[in-house]
């Protein structure tokens, strides 16, 4: 199938769906981690040493999940733009030929 209007729209729709559902998965995962951390803190009744550990682990998990998603998405977008010819490597002007030497 050629790169017609239908193929271009399908690619755009696919990228939108990937972005939407990927972000949804990250948000749901982050909410689940936060909910488990809240329940864990609530069940410990103020034991500060363990509460700090739970909150640190939850923050680490949430930040790692979010950073991984954003990093993968950024690399994917960059690779796609370069592959389609929109990247900076395709827009460089041709270097000028060297000037002829005079003896």
Secondary structure, DSSP 8 states (H G I E B T S, - for coil): --S-HHHHHHHHHHHHHHHHHHHHHHHHHHHHHHHHHHHHHHHHTT-HHHHHHHHHHHHHHHHHHHHHHHHHHHHHHHHHHHHTT-SGGGS------------
